[in-house]
């Protein structure tokens, strides 16, 4: 079983290792990703668990797919994820600097090599946080609500999705995914990010 802290530590260490192996300074990564140096420092030092948007921006600058930060091994053939294996999780904060509220991501493809999609089961914790910051990144996302009600802020629109509802959108439009009225929920999310 991978603990949340172990996994978050792996993410920060992998980013730092990849950045250093490519002789990219923290300043250059900041400039090319559009993220503050302080935010990158906090991610690399495992102080903050980043949200997906900054991770995707960092992955693009480093020329790697998002899954590189999550992988522990590479499998070239099909990858089967049994339901008990999906219990291993990684947590990202909804917004690394402004909030410590978390969604718990259960990767369904951790060992699949050269993948272009990242499928997750996400447990959305109940929260009273209602200060959402929209973010954007290249790619596409597909979300299917498995339990509860989700609210998707997408550009100037807001969509309420109930159990069984789904949404597919371009991630380049500023968006935020959160549980409706802070209630707990569970979703299947598939994120595609071009390298």
C-alpha positions in Angstrom: 0.0 0.0 0.0 1.4 3.4 -1.0 0.7 6.1 1.5 -0.3 9.5 0.5 2.8 11.1 1.9 5.1 8.6 0.2 3.5 9.2 -3.1 3.6 13.0 -2.8 7.2 12.7 -1.9 7.8 10.7 -5.1 6.2 13.4 -7.2 8.4 16.2 -5.8 11.5 14.1 -6.0 10.8 13.0 -9.6 10.2 16.6 -10.7 13.4 17.8 -9.2 15.4 14.8 -10.6 14.0 15.3 -14.1 14.6 19.1 -14.0 18.2 18.6 -12.8 18.9 15.9 -15.3 17.9 18.3 -18.1 20.0 21.1 -16.6 16.9 23.3 -16.2 17.1 25.8 -13.4 14.1 26.4 -11.1 14.0 29.9 -12.6 13.7 28.5 -16.2 11.1 26.0 -15.1 9.2 28.9 -13.5 9.4 31.1 -16.6 8.5 28.4 -19.1 5.6 26.9 -17.0 4.2 30.2 -15.8 4.4 29.0 -12.2 5.9 31.0 -9.3 9.4 29.9 -8.2 8.0 29.6 -4.7 5.3 27.2 -5.9 7.9 25.0 -7.7 10.1 25.0 -4.6 7.2 23.9 -2.4 6.3 21.1 -4.8 9.8 19.8 -5.2 10.4 19.9 -1.4 7.1 18.1 -0.8 5.6 21.0 1.2 2.7 21.3 -1.2 0.8 18.6 -3.0 0.2 20.3 -6.4 -3.1 20.3 -8.3 -3.1 18.7 -11.7 -2.9 21.9 -13.7 0.6 22.9 -12.5 1.8 19.3 -12.8 0.7 19.2 -16.4 2.5 22.5 -17.1 5.7 21.2 -15.4 5.4 17.9 -17.4 5.2 19.9 -20.7 8.3 21.9 -19.9 10.2 18.8 -19.0 8.9 17.0 -22.1 7.4 14.1 -20.2 3.9 12.8 -19.9 2.0 13.5 -16.7 2.1 9.8 -15.7 5.9 10.0 -15.4 5.4 11.6 -12.0 3.2 8.7 -10.8 4.9 5.6 -12.4 6.7 3.0 -10.4 7.3 0.6 -13.3 6.7 0.5 -17.1 4.5 -2.2 -18.8 4.3 -2.1 -22.6 1.4 -4.5 -22.8 -2.1 -4.0 -21.4 -2.4 -3.0 -17.8 -5.2 -4.5 -15.7 -6.0 -2.7 -12.5 -8.0 -4.8 -10.0 -10.4 -2.9 -7.7 -8.2 -3.6 -4.7 -5.2 -2.2 -6.5 -6.9 1.1 -7.2 -6.9 1.7 -3.4 -3.3 3.0 -3.7 -3.7 6.7 -4.0 -2.1 10.1 -4.5 -3.6 13.3 -3.3 -3.4 16.7 -4.9 -4.7 19.9 -3.4 -7.4 21.7 -5.3 -5.0 24.7 -5.4 -1.5 24.3 -4.0 -1.0 27.7 -2.6 -4.5 28.8 -1.6 -6.0 25.6 -0.2 -5.0 22.4 1.6 -8.3 20.7 0.7 -7.7 17.5 -1.1 -9.1 15.1 -3.7 -7.7 11.6 -3.5 -6.7 10.2 -6.9 -6.6 6.4 -7.5 -4.6 5.9 -10.7 -5.9 3.1 -12.9 -2.9 3.1 -15.2 0.2 3.6 -13.1 2.4 1.1 -14.8 1.3 1.5 -18.5 4.3 2.8 -20.5 3.9 5.6 -23.1 0.3 6.3 -22.2 -1.4 9.5 -23.4 -4.4 9.3 -21.0 -4.5 9.3 -17.2 -7.6 7.5 -15.8 -8.3 8.1 -12.1 -11.1 7.2 -9.7 -11.2 10.3 -7.5 -12.7 10.5 -4.0 -13.8 14.0 -3.4 -13.8 14.8 0.3 -16.6 16.9 1.9 -15.4 20.5 2.4 -16.7 23.9 3.3 -14.2 25.6 0.9 -16.0 27.6 -1.7 -13.1 29.8 -2.9 -12.3 28.1 -6.2 -9.6 29.3 -8.6 -10.1 28.2 -12.2 -7.1 26.8 -14.0 -6.3 25.7 -17.6 -3.8 23.5 -19.3 -3.5 21.8 -22.7 -5.5 18.6 -23.3 -8.9 17.2 -22.7 -10.8 15.7 -19.7 -13.7 13.3 -19.3 -15.5 13.0 -16.0 -18.2 10.5 -15.0 -19.9 11.0 -11.7 -20.1 7.7 -9.8 -21.6 9.0 -6.5 -22.8 12.4 -5.3 -23.2 15.6 -7.3 -20.3 17.5 -8.9 -20.2 21.1 -10.0 -18.0 21.9 -13.0 -17.0 25.6 -13.5 -16.1 25.8 -17.2 -15.4 29.3 -18.6 -18.4 31.4 -17.7 -20.7 28.4 -17.4 -21.5 26.0 -14.4 -22.7 22.5 -14.9 -24.2 20.3 -12.2 -23.6 16.5 -12.8 -25.4 13.8 -10.8 -24.6 10.1 -10.5 -24.3 8.6 -14.0 -23.9 12.0 -15.7 -20.6 12.8 -17.6 -18.9 15.7 -19.2 -16.1 15.9 -21.8 -14.3 19.2 -22.3 -11.2 21.0 -23.6 -8.9 21.7 -20.6 -7.5 24.9 -22.2 -10.7 26.7 -21.1 -10.3 27.8 -17.5 -12.2 25.2 -15.3 -12.6 23.8 -11.8 -14.1 20.5 -10.7 -15.6 20.3 -7.2 -18.3 18.7 -5.2 -21.7 20.5 -5.2 -22.3 22.3 -1.9 -19.2 20.7 -0.4 -20.7 17.2 -0.2 -18.5 14.1 -0.7 -18.6 12.5 -4.1 -16.7 10.0 -6.3 -15.8 10.4 -10.0 -14.0 8.6 -12.8 -11.8 11.1 -14.5 -9.7 10.5 -17.7 -7.2 13.3 -18.5 -5.5 13.5 -21.8 -2.4 15.7 -22.1 -0.4 16.0 -25.3 3.4 16.0 -24.8 
